[in-house]
Structure formats: C-alpha cells, structure tokens
Amino acid sequence: MAGALYLIPNTLGPADPVSGCPLDHVIPDDVQATTARLDYFVAENAKTTRAFLKTVALVRPLAKPLQEIRIAELNVNTAAAALPALLEPLLQGQNAGLVSEAGVPAVADPGANLVRLAHEHGIRVRPLVGPSSLLLAVMAGGLNGQSFAFNGYLPTDAALRQKRIRELEERSRRDNQTQLFIETPYRNAALLEALAGSCHPATLISVATDLTLASEAIRTQAAAGWKRDIAGGRLPDFHKKPTVFSLLAT
C-alpha cells in the first residue's frame, strides 16, 4: 500500500522566540505532531526545512535524528523527469511531507506538480492547516473576498509592468475581482510606486507585509492616497520584507 503525501505548512518567517513553543501561534499542534513522525520530506529548500524541523524538535521528538532525515529538493529548477523518483518512497509505502520555503505547499509553489503526479499514481494527499500569505492578505485587505485571483510576479520592465497593472485593474473593474500579486522584496517600493502611478486614483490598493510576524503591517487605501504618501516620503516599512499586494478597482 502506498504511503501518504502530507502537505505541511511552514512559517512565513522566523518563529516567535518568546512563546513556549515558537510555532504555536501559526502551526497547529497536530500538524507539528504529524511533521515529527515523518523521516522523508520533499522541500523547496532543504536548509529552510531543516531549520523548521529543528524548531519542531524543540517540543516534539523527531522520528530520527535531524541529520538522518532525508530531504529531497523540489524547486523551480527541478525537471519534470525528476519527479517520479521523489514519489518512489511513497509508492513503496513510506509517508512523506511536502514543505514549501514559506507558507503552504503547492500554492504559488513548485510542489503543485508533485501533488498532481501523486494523484495520477493513486497516492493519498493530505493537506494540513497552516498560514497562507495570500489568504491572510485577502482577509486583512478589506477588498473583495468573494472573488479574487493571484497573478504571481509582475514584469520588471517598467513599460510592461505598467501595461500589466492596467490590464489587471481593468479585469478587477469588469469582474469586481480582487487582484493579488507579489514582488521580490527589494523591489517592493518600485512596485508600489508603479501601482500608485498607473491605477485610477480611486482604485484601492492593499499592502500586507510580514504576515503573522511581530513586524506585521497591513494598510489599504486608494491609489491617490498612496501617491501622496510616496511623494511625502512615507513609504511602508517593507524593504526586503515579504509583501503581498492587492488591488480592487471600484
């Protein structure tokens, strides 16, 4: 009988060192327990996953010493032909955990390809509860939570980025749909400036930074308000910090 593929949520940043268990505020206890029982993981980043497991081990004994736990990497550079080998231990009956570098696996994450292949092989897939920056941003932004779309990264070229922003704004206006996207953290300021300058003054723009962390900051206002803040040098404190951007054309 094949093993199960557990989709294990990771934290969205460094765990809180103050609490008795540094994961308790974002990772449910039963998810920590399931994670501790596994000794094979497929991860977007092995180093990040080892750090996560080390934190779990503070309160939950791991199935094996950390150095003996197998962690195979699956990232954007992994060839499709390499995926079957990652599932081979499951086909032989071993349970495994799929872990993203941050947040939930298979959402804005290359792990989705492995999940699809697992279904093709009849492997049971078990999604576990944990933090998703995209859903948290939708919850906290005050935009349309009934209809929303995640669009990944926008173009870095200024002209192409402006064109894409206007396309997303038009889609938002037409469908009354919140549009979400992310940026490489050191380019957050450039993206916010492009949004404020390209969108209609009344279009709502939400900026959600460091979600679930002590430095969490979320703000939603019209493009005109962001444009005034930028002109006055009042940018959010989001340089090199993971941020989710969203807009809703009203």
C-alpha positions as semicolon CSV with decimal commas, in nm:
position;residue;x (nm);y (nm);z (nm)
1;M;0,000;0,000;0,000
2;A;0,132;0,343;-0,095
3;G;0,218;0,597;0,171
4;A;0,052;0,937;0,206
5;L;0,184;1,273;0,093
6;Y;0,130;1,526;0,370
7;L;0,125;1,892;0,263
8;I;0,296;2,056;0,559
9;P;0,270;2,433;0,614
10;N;0,583;2,625;0,707
11;T;0,605;2,956;0,889
12;L;0,604;3,283;0,693
13;G;0,920;3,400;0,867
14;P;1,131;3,344;1,179
15;A;0,937;3,174;1,457
16;D;0,847;3,372;1,767
17;P;1,127;3,307;2,020
18;V;0,919;3,436;2,313
19;S;0,648;3,172;2,322
20;G;0,692;2,836;2,492
21;C;0,668;2,664;2,154
22;P;0,788;2,901;1,881
23;L;0,542;2,754;1,628
24;D;0,222;2,754;1,833
25;H;0,085;3,083;1,701
26;V;0,087;2,964;1,337
27;I;0,124;2,584;1,320
28;P;-0,142;2,370;1,497
29;D;-0,022;2,113;1,748
30;D;-0,145;1,813;1,547
31;V;0,040;1,942;1,239
32;Q;0,359;1,962;1,443
33;A;0,298;1,606;1,567
34;T;0,245;1,475;1,213
35;T;0,560;1,651;1,093
36;A;0,767;1,499;1,374
37;R;0,659;1,146;1,275
38;L;0,797;1,172;0,920
39;D;1,150;1,095;0,813
40;Y;1,125;1,177;0,441
41;F;1,050;1,525;0,307
42;V;1,033;1,689;-0,034
43;A;1,117;2,054;0,012
44;E;1,155;2,370;-0,191
45;N;1,463;2,449;0,019
46;A;1,642;2,186;0,229
47;K;1,813;2,440;0,455
48;T;1,485;2,614;0,538
49;T;1,318;2,280;0,604
50;R;1,596;2,169;0,839
51;A;1,552;2,492;1,035
52;F;1,177;2,426;1,052
53;L;1,230;2,069;1,173
54;K;1,482;2,190;1,429
55;T;1,213;2,420;1,568
56;V;0,958;2,137;1,575
57;A;1,213;1,924;1,762
58;L;1,220;2,176;2,047
59;V;0,892;2,028;2,173
60;R;0,836;1,717;1,958
61;P;1,091;1,434;1,931
62;L;1,162;1,370;1,563
63;A;1,131;1,024;1,408
64;K;1,507;1,021;1,353
65;P;1,799;1,248;1,438
66;L;1,778;1,552;1,211
67;Q;2,093;1,459;1,021
68;E;1,940;1,121;0,931
69;I;1,614;1,261;0,795
70;R;1,606;1,259;0,416
71;I;1,518;1,588;0,248
72;A;1,491;1,590;-0,132
73;E;1,466;1,928;-0,304
74;L;1,194;2,028;-0,548
75;N;1,217;2,383;-0,679
76;V;1,160;2,583;-0,996
77;N;1,473;2,429;-1,150
78;T;1,363;2,067;-1,094
79;A;1,297;1,890;-1,422
80;A;0,963;1,715;-1,467
81;A;1,154;1,393;-1,537
82;A;1,292;1,401;-1,181
83;L;0,951;1,399;-1,011
84;P;0,876;1,024;-1,027
85;A;1,190;0,946;-0,824
86;L;1,065;1,179;-0,548
87;L;0,748;0,971;-0,520
88;E;0,922;0,632;-0,526
89;P;0,949;0,603;-0,143
90;L;0,573;0,669;-0,118
91;L;0,496;0,400;-0,374
92;Q;0,695;0,165;-0,153
93;G;0,473;0,252;0,146
94;Q;0,660;0,537;0,314
95;N;0,478;0,853;0,422
96;A;0,631;1,185;0,318
97;G;0,592;1,555;0,382
98;L;0,591;1,826;0,116
99;V;0,722;2,155;0,256
100;S;0,743;2,498;0,095
101;E;1,009;2,754;0,179
102;A;0,734;2,959;0,347
103;G;0,360;2,915;0,393
104;V;0,155;2,632;0,249
105;P;0,297;2,399;-0,017
106;A;0,162;2,377;-0,374
107;V;0,018;2,731;-0,365
108;A;0,244;2,969;-0,560
109;D;0,493;2,687;-0,513
110;P;0,653;2,424;-0,744
111;G;0,520;2,146;-0,520
112;A;0,192;2,157;-0,711
113;N;0,348;1,944;-0,987
114;L;0,435;1,671;-0,738
115;V;0,084;1,676;-0,592
116;R;-0,064;1,630;-0,940
117;L;0,166;1,335;-1,005
118;A;0,076;1,184;-0,668
119;H;-0,291;1,185;-0,769
120;E;-0,201;1,019;-1,100
121;H;-0,036;0,737;-0,903
122;G;-0,324;0,697;-0,659
123;I;-0,124;0,832;-0,366
124;R;-0,335;0,983;-0,089
125;V;-0,276;1,357;-0,048
126;R;-0,334;1,509;0,298
127;P;-0,338;1,892;0,316
128;L;-0,264;2,025;0,666
129;V;-0,370;2,356;0,821
130;G;-0,127;2,646;0,836
131;P;-0,055;3,003;0,725
132;S;-0,109;3,118;0,366
133;S;0,011;3,472;0,300
134;L;-0,231;3,506;0,009
135;L;-0,543;3,417;0,207
136;L;-0,427;3,626;0,502
137;A;-0,382;3,923;0,268
138;V;-0,732;3,873;0,128
139;M;-0,874;3,851;0,480
140;A;-0,700;4,163;0,602
141;G;-0,718;4,384;0,292
142;G;-1,088;4,463;0,303
143;L;-1,122;4,413;-0,071
144;N;-1,349;4,157;-0,241
145;G;-1,308;3,826;-0,061
146;Q;-1,579;3,660;-0,271
147;S;-1,377;3,675;-0,593
148;F;-1,001;3,708;-0,617
149;A;-0,711;3,594;-0,835
150;F;-0,341;3,550;-0,768
151;N;-0,120;3,666;-1,054
152;G;0,229;3,586;-0,930
153;Y;0,502;3,832;-1,021
154;L;0,451;4,131;-1,250
155;P;0,706;4,219;-1,522
156;T;1,017;4,404;-1,406
157;D;1,036;4,612;-1,723
158;A;0,866;4,945;-1,642
159;A;0,657;4,968;-1,960
160;L;0,545;4,604;-1,946
161;R;0,470;4,633;-1,575
162;Q;0,251;4,939;-1,630
163;K;0,067;4,759;-1,910
164;R;0,009;4,457;-1,688
165;I;-0,113;4,669;-1,397
166;R;-0,368;4,838;-1,621
167;E;-0,483;4,501;-1,755
168;L;-0,534;4,371;-1,401
169;E;-0,711;4,690;-1,297
170;E;-0,948;4,657;-1,592
171;R;-1,015;4,292;-1,508
172;S;-1,082;4,393;-1,148
173;R;-1,326;4,662;-1,258
174;R;-1,503;4,437;-1,507
175;D;-1,539;4,135;-1,278
176;N;-1,539;4,310;-0,937
177;Q;-1,244;4,084;-0,857
178;T;-0,951;4,144;-0,622
179;Q;-0,615;4,100;-0,797
180;L;-0,321;3,977;-0,590
181;F;0,049;3,969;-0,678
182;I;0,390;3,961;-0,515
183;E;0,733;4,106;-0,581
184;T;1,094;4,030;-0,499
185;P;1,118;4,205;-0,158
186;Y;1,391;4,452;-0,256
187;R;1,166;4,582;-0,537
188;N;0,860;4,645;-0,318
189;A;0,896;5,025;-0,334
190;A;0,923;5,024;-0,712
191;L;0,607;4,816;-0,743
192;L;0,405;5,035;-0,507
193;E;0,517;5,346;-0,698
194;A;0,411;5,180;-1,025
195;L;0,071;5,088;-0,880
196;A;0,006;5,435;-0,741
197;G;0,110;5,596;-1,067
198;S;-0,070;5,360;-1,305
199;C;-0,404;5,297;-1,132
200;H;-0,711;5,520;-1,127
201;P;-0,698;5,746;-0,818
202;A;-0,998;5,566;-0,662
203;T;-0,865;5,213;-0,710
204;L;-0,799;5,050;-0,373
205;I;-0,450;4,912;-0,313
206;S;-0,364;4,694;-0,016
207;V;-0,010;4,625;0,107
208;A;0,039;4,337;0,353
209;T;0,391;4,287;0,491
210;D;0,545;4,026;0,722
211;L;0,214;3,850;0,780
212;T;0,194;3,658;1,112
213;L;0,525;3,809;1,230
214;A;0,580;4,061;1,509
215;S;0,657;4,322;1,241
216;E;0,330;4,259;1,053
217;A;0,187;4,567;0,882
218;I;-0,125;4,589;0,662
219;R;-0,267;4,901;0,502
220;T;-0,536;4,961;0,240
221;Q;-0,613;5,294;0,077
222;A;-0,691;5,444;-0,264
223;A;-0,415;5,489;-0,521
224;A;-0,438;5,865;-0,473
225;G;-0,357;5,824;-0,103
226;W;-0,057;5,605;-0,179
227;K;0,062;5,859;-0,434
228;R;0,053;6,136;-0,170
229;D;0,237;5,916;0,080
230;I;0,507;5,832;-0,173
231;A;0,550;6,200;-0,265
232;G;0,584;6,280;0,105
233;G;0,841;6,007;0,163
234;R;0,600;5,799;0,373
235;L;0,663;5,455;0,228
236;P;0,567;5,145;0,427
237;D;0,845;4,970;0,616
238;F;0,863;4,688;0,363
239;H;1,212;4,699;0,214
240;K;1,339;4,341;0,174
241;K;1,031;4,211;0,358
242;P;0,785;3,958;0,207
243;T;0,479;4,155;0,094
244;V;0,152;4,072;-0,079
245;F;-0,003;4,346;-0,293
246;S;-0,366;4,355;-0,400
247;L;-0,594;4,593;-0,583
248;L;-0,966;4,641;-0,640
249;A;-1,099;4,886;-0,896
250;T;-1,413;5,047;-0,755
